């Protein structure tokens, strides 16, 4: 636009704008959408669609299946092993009870219920392991990560939960609808086969339901139903709209608190497994054998989290509100707190709730002196955190990564609420050092783990440049003293692999969201002399295609890109 204002008046006249608009097509050819070409190609190729031969379809299906197996072989073998183990346990218990005298009274209802119960024991043990975050973080650093998909822990947790629900329905349904009526209505001769298990007295339906087995069984069904329902996606993400006061049954809080009802479920499960029908010997009551070790691991995990959270108390150094309702927190780094780029932490604010922990990706690099996170206010807890941290306080604009940390200034920590940190925990992005070329794709606030990776790459590049300069000066000094010393850059010590190229694609809807990480991007532009990092920003929602404001923005973008080769927005 400077060419239209050669006298530096600070404005252009209408005839100059008209000249610019008349040449709109010439300026914007470089950004012509691909849809026109796509439509043309699809129109040219459409007559041939009916000429596809069957063998081509078979080949395409085979290639698709091959790609599916190559991409998901870790998930496939784990799920296959899990299904096989459940099937074997079901069949084993099924045939075991078919040889008992009780089978003559209750038939296949008994064997089906006991087979489902055996799979239920297994899954009640396995469902705890995917949520042992410290154990999974450690396993991610071992060779087991090559063949076990630890990043799918939550998905596997949900799949196991679905299997638990199915087993409960089968086990409880066959007992209530089939086994109990057959016991009650059995003939004296048939009941004599199982009379020893009921002290010689035929029970009524009330007796069966009010016994230890019946009370614990029904209670577990009720509590599990509540926890499973409120943990579903629609309830957990507050998509279900209920009238007050039932609206408190939706959202993360309802999911979090009702999930802890499962502690009572496990206690009842042990009691239920102790008072089994048709099992007298202690080694026949195997419930505790299944769940003992997972329970010990889980309790140890929760104890470690509680101790570590009290130890990792941080001070809030800077609070900033960014466009798009994003809260930037810069905190002190706890002593001994070590993490990798791409990992995440849990935050608790006792001022809001002493029980709620919420996960957030770390946006600072491991080599930074501070710890930072970016939080988008989408739920009740984040909205309350924003209110507690910002109401009545003078906030300044925060540019992460651009200025020195000392330039942020200090805040009065006595006026800030207390924050507790739990973590760090492993995430898929933490293994970025295993690759030479990185492809980082983030959507909106989901780009936070990649910001930490980019900052880490910049820090490594800065250290390497410093080491190279030191090596040159050291070599020059040693040359004068007739000696030679080899200096190894610190970034390559310890066998750490360093990415050669990084491509960062960030897709966002709001123009103001670029301010979230503007400092990091500017620092990359200034320091990345070797062009190690490529930034690609996509803004998907500005104005409609025919809007005059959209036309002007695109024209200014095109002119600036043609002259300077950079995007004015990012």
C-alpha positions as a printed NumPy array, in Angstrom:
array([[  0.   ,   0.   ,   0.   ],
       [  2.988,   2.306,   0.393],
       [  3.234,   2.615,  -3.404],
       [ -0.207,   4.259,  -3.479],
       [  0.944,   6.839,  -0.941],
       [  4.345,   8.039,  -2.212],
       [  4.052,  11.341,  -0.306],
       [  3.519,   9.552,   3.047],
       [  0.221,  11.304,   3.71 ],
       [ -1.082,   8.358,   5.697],
       [ -4.128,   7.858,   3.476],
       [ -5.084,   7.121,  -0.139],
       [ -7.756,   8.766,  -2.268],
       [-10.839,   7.103,  -3.72 ],
       [ -9.492,   6.995,  -7.27 ],
       [ -6.432,   5.127,  -6.011],
       [ -8.653,   2.588,  -4.247],
       [-10.693,   2.236,  -7.439],
       [ -7.519,   1.517,  -9.411],
       [ -6.557,  -1.102,  -6.863],
       [ -9.968,  -2.789,  -6.994],
       [ -9.969,  -2.896, -10.798],
       [ -6.742,  -4.903, -10.663],
       [ -8.097,  -7.301,  -8.037],
       [ -7.888, -10.42 , -10.212],
       [ -4.277,  -9.774, -11.166],
       [ -3.222,  -9.451,  -7.534],
       [ -5.128, -12.49 ,  -6.292],
       [ -4.264, -15.101,  -8.909],
       [ -1.666, -16.578,  -6.584],
       [ -4.318, -17.554,  -4.041],
       [ -6.974, -18.835,  -6.424],
       [ -8.863, -21.649,  -4.7  ],
       [ -8.311, -25.207,  -5.811],
       [-12.033, -25.922,  -5.964],
       [-12.252, -24.73 ,  -9.584],
       [ -9.571, -27.144, -10.696],
       [-11.055, -29.9  ,  -8.599],
       [-14.481, -29.447, -10.128],
       [-13.013, -29.483, -13.621],
       [-11.039, -32.614, -12.987],
       [-13.998, -34.341, -11.382],
       [-16.152, -33.457, -14.367],
       [-13.575, -34.889, -16.762],
       [-13.167, -38.093, -14.802],
       [-16.824, -38.747, -13.991],
       [-17.688, -40.6  , -17.273],
       [-15.044, -43.196, -16.443],
       [-16.434, -44.074, -13.059],
       [-18.678, -46.752, -14.546],
       [-15.714, -48.363, -16.318],
       [-13.955, -49.498, -13.111],
       [-13.291, -53.194, -13.295],
       [-14.067, -55.551, -10.413],
       [-10.424, -56.513,  -9.995],
       [ -9.582, -52.855,  -9.446],
       [-12.133, -52.762,  -6.643],
       [-10.565, -55.855,  -5.07 ],
       [ -7.112, -54.326,  -5.384],
       [ -8.283, -51.083,  -3.811],
       [ -9.923, -52.95 ,  -0.925],
       [ -6.754, -54.969,  -0.395],
       [ -4.612, -51.844,  -0.354],
       [ -7.004, -50.127,   2.041],
       [ -6.942, -53.133,   4.356],
       [ -3.157, -53.27 ,   4.162],
       [ -2.855, -49.597,   5.107],
       [ -5.346, -50.107,   7.922],
       [ -3.315, -52.964,   9.364],
       [ -0.024, -51.077,   9.031],
       [ -1.449, -48.035,  10.807],
       [ -3.276, -49.93 ,  13.553],
       [ -1.339, -53.16 ,  14.113],
       [ -0.522, -52.168,  17.697],
       [ -4.178, -51.632,  18.543],
       [ -5.214, -54.768,  16.663],
       [ -2.957, -57.192,  18.515],
       [ -3.743, -55.702,  21.934],
       [ -7.502, -55.846,  21.34 ],
       [ -7.221, -59.319,  19.823],
       [ -5.269, -60.59 ,  22.833],
       [ -7.813, -59.033,  25.187],
       [-10.765, -60.628,  23.377],
       [ -9.049, -64.035,  23.292],
       [ -8.322, -63.927,  27.035],
       [-11.937, -63.003,  27.788],
       [-13.207, -65.801,  25.561],
       [-10.932, -68.351,  27.22 ],
       [-12.017, -67.276,  30.704],
       [-15.674, -67.424,  29.722],
       [-15.338, -70.902,  28.198],
       [-13.289, -72.175,  31.152],
       [-15.823, -71.037,  33.736],
       [-18.718, -72.134,  31.507],
       [-17.54 , -75.747,  31.348],
       [-16.447, -75.728,  34.989],
       [-19.98 , -75.028,  36.199],
       [-21.551, -77.353,  33.66 ],
       [-20.044, -80.239,  35.619],
       [-21.506, -79.066,  38.936],
       [-24.708, -80.347,  40.482],
       [-26.21 , -76.862,  40.341],
       [-26.248, -77.136,  36.546],
       [-29.051, -79.701,  36.799],
       [-31.175, -77.115,  38.605],
       [-30.42 , -73.896,  36.713],
       [-29.029, -75.173,  33.423],
       [-27.137, -72.929,  31.033],
       [-28.332, -69.805,  32.819],
       [-25.87 , -70.608,  35.596],
       [-22.94 , -71.289,  33.269],
       [-23.627, -68.11 ,  31.288],
       [-23.808, -65.982,  34.433],
       [-20.578, -67.432,  35.823],
       [-18.769, -67.035,  32.505],
       [-19.794, -63.373,  32.321],
       [-18.699, -62.908,  35.941],
       [-15.226, -64.204,  35.129],
       [-14.777, -61.679,  32.298],
       [-16.145, -59.011,  34.638],
       [-13.402, -59.745,  37.186],
       [-10.736, -59.436,  34.504],
       [-12.075, -56.151,  33.164],
       [-12.57 , -54.635,  36.614],
       [ -8.842, -55.222,  37.095],
       [ -7.768, -54.007,  33.657],
       [ -9.887, -50.842,  33.682],
       [ -7.644, -49.339,  36.372],
       [ -4.382, -49.695,  34.462],
       [ -5.048, -47.192,  31.613],
       [ -5.629, -44.41 ,  34.162],
       [ -2.367, -44.999,  36.052],
       [ -0.737, -41.971,  34.46 ],
       [  2.632, -42.151,  36.198],
       [  3.09 , -45.776,  35.208],
       [  2.162, -45.005,  31.606],
       [  4.561, -42.051,  31.533],
       [  7.366, -44.364,  32.637],
       [  6.381, -47.073,  30.148],
       [  6.482, -44.522,  27.326],
       [ 10.228, -44.192,  27.916],
       [ 10.814, -47.951,  27.582],
       [ 11.011, -50.205,  24.55 ],
       [  7.465, -51.363,  25.206],
       [  6.185, -48.241,  23.431],
       [  7.262, -49.809,  20.126],
       [  4.516, -52.434,  20.262],
       [  2.016, -51.2  ,  22.874],
       [ -0.153, -48.147,  22.003],
       [  0.108, -46.321,  25.318],
       [ -1.33 , -43.187,  23.709],
       [ -4.687, -44.965,  23.338],
       [ -5.042, -45.53 ,  27.072],
       [ -8.267, -43.55 ,  27.437],
       [ -9.855, -45.237,  24.42 ],
       [ -8.93 , -48.645,  25.833],
       [-10.333, -47.548,  29.2  ],
       [-13.653, -46.736,  27.516],
       [-13.712, -50.021,  25.591],
       [-13.132, -51.985,  28.794],
       [-15.909, -49.991,  30.478],
       [-18.306, -51.005,  27.696],
       [-17.291, -54.645,  28.185],
       [-17.973, -54.263,  31.917],
       [-21.473, -52.975,  31.212],
       [-22.184, -55.911,  28.891],
       [-20.893, -58.406,  31.47 ],
       [-23.019, -56.803,  34.2  ],
       [-26.142, -57.027,  32.053],
       [-25.494, -60.684,  31.234],
       [-24.495, -61.679,  34.769],
       [-27.221, -59.803,  36.645],
       [-29.857, -60.471,  33.998],
       [-29.41 , -64.239,  33.958],
       [-29.355, -64.393,  37.762],
       [-32.493, -62.283,  38.233],
       [-34.514, -63.558,  35.295],
       [-33.439, -67.195,  35.19 ],
       [-31.34 , -68.568,  38.058],
       [-33.325, -67.184,  40.984],
       [-36.741, -68.296,  39.64 ],
       [-35.389, -71.798,  38.969],
       [-34.031, -72.079,  42.509],
       [-37.3  , -70.885,  44.028],
       [-39.47 , -73.155,  41.858],
       [-37.207, -76.203,  41.955],
       [-38.596, -79.551,  43.073],
       [-37.461, -81.031,  46.412],
       [-35.337, -83.582,  44.572],
       [-33.587, -80.92 ,  42.509],
       [-33.153, -78.554,  45.45 ],
       [-31.517, -81.343,  47.433],
       [-28.59 , -81.118,  45.018],
       [-27.831, -77.55 ,  46.118],
       [-29.385, -77.497,  49.598],
       [-25.991, -77.477,  51.315],
       [-25.263, -74.02 ,  49.864],
       [-28.459, -72.61 ,  51.474],
       [-28.207, -74.379,  54.854],
       [-30.948, -76.832,  53.829],
       [-33.679, -74.151,  53.509],
       [-35.13 , -73.209,  50.136],
       [-34.803, -69.413,  49.813],
       [-37.463, -67.033,  48.606],
       [-36.841, -64.247,  46.114],
       [-36.664, -61.798,  49.027],
       [-34.066, -63.963,  50.764],
       [-31.886, -64.002,  47.666],
       [-32.171, -60.241,  47.183],
       [-31.561, -59.281,  50.82 ],
       [-28.526, -61.476,  51.299],
       [-24.963, -60.189,  51.061],
       [-24.751, -61.281,  47.421],
       [-28.028, -59.602,  46.456],
       [-27.46 , -56.297,  48.273],
       [-23.903, -55.829,  47.008],
       [-24.853, -56.947,  43.507],
       [-27.79 , -54.551,  43.128],
       [-25.818, -51.696,  44.722],
       [-22.951, -52.216,  42.274],
       [-25.374, -52.196,  39.345],
       [-26.914, -48.89 ,  40.505],
       [-23.596, -47.136,  41.189],
       [-22.024, -48.384,  37.958],
       [-25.054, -47.21 ,  35.972],
       [-24.773, -43.714,  37.456],
       [-21.018, -43.489,  36.847],
       [-21.242, -44.875,  33.309],
       [-24.141, -42.608,  32.295],
       [-22.582, -39.379,  33.56 ],
       [-19.235, -40.336,  32.009],
       [-20.744, -40.55 ,  28.53 ],
       [-19.759, -37.871,  26.052],
       [-23.099, -36.055,  26.02 ],
       [-23.256, -35.696,  29.805],
       [-19.542, -35.08 ,  30.373],
       [-19.334, -32.327,  27.756],
       [-22.573, -30.716,  28.898],
       [-24.42 , -31.391,  25.642],
       [-27.518, -32.588,  27.481],
       [-29.666, -29.66 ,  28.626],
       [-31.621, -30.395,  31.783],
       [-33.808, -28.016,  33.805],
       [-32.586, -26.72 ,  37.148],
       [-31.58 , -28.216,  39.519],
       [-30.976, -31.308,  37.369],
       [-28.526, -29.319,  35.237],
       [-25.876, -30.107,  37.862],
       [-25.961, -33.712,  36.67 ],
       [-24.147, -32.704,  33.497],
       [-20.635, -31.428,  32.947],
       [-17.178, -32.401,  34.085],
       [-17.907, -32.01 ,  37.798],
       [-20.694, -34.581,  37.721],
       [-18.459, -36.97 ,  35.799],
       [-15.536, -36.447,  38.18 ],
       [-17.408, -36.918,  41.449],
       [-19.605, -39.825,  40.331],
       [-16.577, -41.631,  38.952],
       [-15.244, -41.785,  42.495],
       [-18.299, -43.841,  43.43 ],
       [-16.381, -46.7  ,  41.865],
       [-14.272, -46.811,  45.036],
       [-17.387, -48.101,  46.797],
       [-18.012, -50.456,  43.874],
       [-14.62 , -52.116,  44.339],
       [-15.239, -52.587,  48.057],
       [-18.599, -54.175,  47.295],
       [-17.011, -56.291,  44.572],
       [-14.646, -57.856,  47.097],
       [-17.536, -58.494,  49.503],
       [-19.684, -59.87 ,  46.685],
       [-16.903, -62.224,  45.628],
       [-16.492, -63.484,  49.187],
       [-20.139, -64.616,  49.567],
       [-20.394, -66.544,  46.322],
       [-23.081, -69.086,  45.601],
       [-21.78 , -72.601,  45.009],
       [-18.18 , -71.85 ,  46.123],
       [-16.872, -73.03 ,  49.5  ],
       [-13.077, -73.09 ,  49.189],
       [-11.065, -69.877,  49.462],
       [ -9.178, -70.571,  46.235],
       [-12.499, -70.79 ,  44.386],
       [-13.234, -67.173,  45.296],
       [-10.894, -65.53 ,  42.8  ],
       [-12.171, -61.945,  42.733],
       [ -9.429, -60.641,  45.026],
       [ -6.802, -62.438,  42.933],
       [ -7.781, -60.412,  39.866],
       [ -8.017, -56.951,  41.361],
       [ -5.391, -56.963,  44.138],
       [ -2.364, -55.954,  42.053],
       [ -4.153, -53.304,  39.931],
       [ -5.671, -51.834,  43.098],
       [ -2.253, -51.618,  44.753],
       [ -0.81 , -49.88 ,  41.677],
       [ -3.725, -47.456,  41.479],
       [ -3.651, -46.607,  45.197],
       [  0.107, -46.034,  44.969],
       [ -0.498, -43.738,  41.99 ],
       [ -3.07 , -41.667,  43.838],
       [ -0.845, -41.461,  46.911],
       [  2.081, -40.299,  44.784],
       [ -0.088, -37.667,  43.132],
       [ -1.277, -36.365,  46.499],
       [  2.263, -36.111,  47.891],
       [  3.69 , -34.591,  44.736],
       [  0.918, -32.024,  44.346],
       [  1.616, -30.669,  47.83 ],
       [  5.316, -30.505,  46.973],
       [  4.777, -28.813,  43.595],
       [  3.138, -25.603,  44.734],
       [  3.847, -22.804,  42.255],
       [  3.701, -19.028,  42.335],
       [  1.839, -17.14 ,  39.637],
       [  4.29 , -14.727,  38.029],
       [  2.145, -13.349,  35.225],
       [ -1.507, -13.49 ,  34.182],
       [ -2.675, -12.237,  30.798],
       [ -5.967, -12.333,  28.946],
       [ -5.517, -12.951,  25.232],
       [ -8.083, -12.645,  22.426],
       [-10.542, -15.498,  22.151],
       [-10.99 , -15.904,  25.927],
       [ -7.558, -17.478,  26.39 ],
       [ -5.845, -17.168,  29.749],
       [ -2.04 , -17.177,  29.761],
       [ -0.415, -18.267,  33.014],
       [  3.296, -17.952,  33.697],
       [  4.287, -19.738,  36.895],
       [  7.445, -20.412,  38.805],
       [  9.123, -23.702,  38.016],
       [  9.139, -26.028,  41.046],
       [ 12.588, -27.26 ,  42.122],
       [ 13.416, -30.569,  40.506],
       [ 10.477, -30.349,  38.1  ],
       [ 11.611, -31.945,  34.83 ],
       [  9.483, -32.454,  31.744],
       [  9.635, -32.919,  27.998],
       [  8.065, -30.752,  25.34 ],
       [  4.663, -32.124,  24.401],
       [  3.792, -33.31 ,  27.907],
       [  0.991, -31.955,  30.076],
       [  0.287, -31.187,  33.719],
       [ -2.75 , -31.114,  35.993],
       [ -3.629, -27.9  ,  37.797],
       [ -5.655, -27.477,  40.96 ],
       [ -6.798, -24.196,  42.452],
       [ -7.876, -24.805,  46.073],
       [ -9.701, -21.474,  46.032],
       [-12.119, -22.961,  43.489],
       [-12.151, -26.621,  44.526],
       [ -9.86 , -28.869,  46.536],
       [-10.833, -31.934,  44.53 ],
       [-10.792, -30.873,  40.882],
       [ -7.695, -31.377,  38.741],
       [ -7.677, -30.268,  35.11 ],
       [ -5.087, -31.145,  32.432],
       [ -3.298, -28.51 ,  30.328],
       [ -0.449, -28.815,  27.854],
       [  2.81 , -27.118,  28.791],
       [  3.708, -24.285,  26.413],
       [  7.122, -23.46 ,  27.856],
       [ 10.276, -25.293,  26.822],
       [ 12.162, -27.595,  29.224],
       [ 15.1  , -25.188,  29.251],
       [ 12.997, -22.182,  30.297],
       [ 13.16 , -20.804,  33.815],
       [  9.382, -20.604,  34.107],
       [  6.374, -22.84 ,  33.519],
       [  3.583, -21.606,  31.258],
       [  0.184, -22.849,  30.103],
       [ -2.53 , -21.408,  27.876],
       [ -6.085, -22.053,  29.051],
       [ -9.206, -21.442,  27.013],
       [-12.256, -20.69 ,  29.149],
       [-14.82 , -23.244,  28.023],
       [-16.161, -24.766,  31.247],
       [-17.266, -23.731,  34.698],
       [-13.869, -24.398,  36.303],
       [-11.89 , -22.42 ,  33.713],
       [-14.409, -19.578,  33.86 ],
       [-14.071, -19.452,  37.635],
       [-10.274, -19.544,  37.336],
       [-10.395, -16.603,  34.938],
       [-12.616, -14.685,  37.335],
       [-10.371, -15.393,  40.335],
       [ -7.196, -14.392,  38.502],
       [ -8.393, -11.381,  36.527],
       [-11.249,  -9.604,  38.3  ],
       [-10.051,  -6.356,  39.839],
       [ -6.501,  -6.759,  38.569],
       [ -4.557,  -4.71 ,  36.031],
       [ -3.496,  -7.1  ,  33.297],
       [ -0.943,  -6.334,  30.652],
       [ -0.444,  -7.952,  27.304],
       [  1.782, -11.   ,  27.436],
       [  3.964, -12.022,  24.502],
       [  5.212, -15.539,  25.152],
       [  8.709, -16.22 ,  23.938],
       [  9.513, -12.787,  22.556],
       [ 10.874, -10.776,  25.435],
       [ 13.179, -11.819,  28.212],
       [ 11.473, -13.216,  31.269],
       [ 12.761, -10.411,  33.461],
       [ 10.821,  -7.99 ,  31.277],
       [  7.527,  -9.483,  32.423],
       [  7.866,  -7.89 ,  35.807],
       [  6.802,  -9.321,  39.136],
       [  3.38 ,  -9.717,  40.66 ],
       [  2.408,  -9.654,  44.289],
       [  2.182, -13.378,  45.05 ],
       [  0.239, -12.721,  48.251],
       [ -2.678, -11.45 ,  46.158],
       [ -2.682, -14.466,  43.842],
       [ -4.517, -17.699,  44.641],
       [ -2.544, -20.847,  45.313],
       [ -1.978, -23.278,  42.447],
       [ -0.922, -26.922,  42.773],
       [  0.769, -28.83 ,  39.954],
       [  0.63 , -32.569,  39.341],
       [  2.793, -34.087,  36.649],
       [  4.266, -34.04 ,  34.159],
       [  2.531, -36.801,  32.25 ],
       [  3.399, -38.394,  28.954],
       [  1.724, -37.543,  25.67 ],
       [  2.198, -38.626,  22.037],
       [  4.063, -35.455,  21.066],
       [  6.873, -36.018,  23.577],
       [  8.651, -38.459,  21.23 ],
       [  9.402, -35.77 ,  18.648],
       [ 13.155, -36.285,  19.094],
       [ 12.81 , -39.712,  17.483],
       [ 12.174, -38.165,  14.055],
       [ 14.294, -36.182,  11.621],
       [ 11.328, -34.341,  10.074],
       [  8.408, -33.155,  12.187],
       [  4.906, -32.465,  10.89 ],
       [  3.009, -30.557,  13.592],
       [ -0.679, -29.863,  12.942],
       [ -2.694, -27.948,  15.525],
       [ -6.294, -26.73 ,  15.561],
       [ -6.974, -23.654,  17.655],
       [ -5.859, -24.003,  21.26 ],
       [ -4.874, -27.594,  20.443],
       [ -1.548, -26.265,  19.157],
       [ -0.244, -25.731,  22.701],
       [  1.992, -28.843,  22.906],
       [  3.621, -27.918,  19.599],
       [  4.511, -24.45 ,  20.865],
       [  6.652, -26.081,  23.533],
       [  8.323, -28.222,  20.862],
       [  9.042, -25.189,  18.668],
       [ 10.522, -23.3  ,  21.604],
       [ 12.677, -26.299,  22.475],
       [ 13.945, -26.472,  18.894],
       [ 14.758, -22.762,  19.037],
       [ 16.596, -23.164,  22.336],
       [ 18.617, -26.037,  20.894],
       [ 19.435, -23.968,  17.819],
       [ 20.519, -21.059,  20.017],
       [ 22.733, -23.333,  22.116],
       [ 24.256, -24.867,  19.004],
       [ 25.092, -21.449,  17.586],
       [ 26.671, -20.455,  20.894],
       [ 28.679, -23.682,  21.027],
       [ 29.844, -23.22 ,  17.441],
       [ 31.029, -19.696,  18.189],
       [ 32.787, -20.948,  21.301],
       [ 34.346, -23.789,  19.299],
       [ 35.708, -21.363,  16.719],
       [ 37.199, -19.088,  19.35 ],
       [ 38.607, -22.068,  21.251],
       [ 40.119, -23.513,  18.071],
       [ 41.679, -20.165,  17.244],
       [ 43.241, -19.919,  20.705],
       [ 44.501, -23.504,  20.641],
       [ 46.011, -22.985,  17.185],
       [ 48.238, -20.301,  18.608],
       [ 49.368, -22.677,  21.349],
       [ 49.98 , -25.593,  18.914],
       [ 47.186, -27.726,  20.369],
       [ 43.779, -28.894,  19.178],
       [ 40.588, -29.575,  21.131],
       [ 37.298, -30.964,  19.794],
       [ 34.183, -29.397,  21.225],
       [ 30.927, -31.369,  20.995],
       [ 27.767, -29.258,  20.981],
       [ 25.619, -29.821,  24.046],
       [ 22.543, -30.32 ,  21.94 ],
       [ 23.94 , -33.541,  20.541],
       [ 25.404, -34.938,  23.724],
       [ 23.862, -37.925,  25.417],
       [ 22.776, -39.492,  22.14 ],
       [ 19.837, -37.13 ,  21.719],
       [ 18.5  , -36.943,  18.224],
       [ 17.697, -33.521,  16.867],
       [ 15.04 , -32.785,  14.251],
       [ 16.422, -31.494,  10.977],
       [ 13.172, -29.935,   9.749],
       [  9.875, -28.974,  11.389],
       [  6.672, -28.032,   9.56 ],
       [  4.072, -26.377,  11.781],
       [  0.528, -26.042,  10.429],
       [ -1.854, -24.061,  12.598],
       [ -5.542, -23.788,  11.68 ],
       [ -7.631, -21.283,  13.612],
       [-10.933, -19.491,  13.142],
       [-10.328, -16.184,  14.903],
       [ -7.864, -13.52 ,  13.689],
       [ -7.042, -12.562,  17.282],
       [ -5.843, -16.067,  18.089],
       [ -2.551, -15.306,  16.343],
       [ -1.73 , -13.178,  19.397],
       [ -1.621, -16.312,  21.575],
       [  1.801, -17.347,  20.3  ],
       [  2.908, -14.265,  18.366],
       [  6.107, -13.967,  20.368],
       [  7.233, -17.487,  19.517],
       [  6.509, -16.988,  15.822],
       [  8.384, -13.704,  15.676],
       [ 11.322, -15.281,  17.453],
       [ 11.329, -18.115,  14.917],
       [ 11.358, -15.6  ,  12.068],
       [ 14.284, -13.695,  13.587],
       [ 16.453, -16.582,  14.805],
       [ 15.759, -19.44 ,  12.434],
       [ 18.592, -18.603,  10.03 ],
       [ 18.879, -22.15 ,   8.711],
       [ 15.154, -22.306,   7.944],
       [ 14.778, -25.298,  10.217],
       [ 11.163, -24.417,  11.059],
       [  8.399, -23.616,   8.579],
       [  5.229, -21.925,   9.795],
       [  1.923, -22.262,   7.943],
       [ -1.038, -20.417,   9.454],
       [ -4.572, -20.864,   8.149],
       [ -7.362, -18.502,   9.156],
       [-10.647, -20.202,   8.273],
       [-13.217, -17.596,   9.316],
       [-12.962, -13.87 ,   8.61 ],
       [-15.842, -12.519,   6.512],
       [-18.025, -13.909,   3.742],
       [-16.554, -14.291,   0.271],
       [-18.478, -11.35 ,  -1.203],
       [-17.943,  -9.011,   1.733],
       [-15.983,  -5.845,   0.905],
       [-13.871,  -6.25 ,   4.045],
       [-12.907,  -9.757,   2.979],
       [-11.91 ,  -8.473,  -0.461],
       [ -9.71 ,  -5.738,   0.985],
       [ -8.023,  -8.116,   3.418],
       [ -7.243, -10.589,   0.644],
       [ -5.887,  -7.845,  -1.599],
       [ -3.627,  -6.455,   1.101],
       [ -2.478,  -9.992,   1.862],
       [ -1.715, -10.602,  -1.811],
       [  0.18 ,  -7.33 ,  -2.238],
       [  2.282,  -7.835,   0.861],
       [  2.992, -11.463,  -0.026],
       [  4.019, -10.512,  -3.559],
       [  6.376,  -7.802,  -2.314],
       [  7.841,  -9.275,   0.884],
       [  6.98 , -12.979,   0.661],
       [  5.418, -13.017,   4.143],
       [  1.91 , -12.963,   5.549],
       [  0.901,  -9.705,   7.253],
       [ -1.414, -11.488,   9.673],
       [  1.062, -13.918,  11.162]])
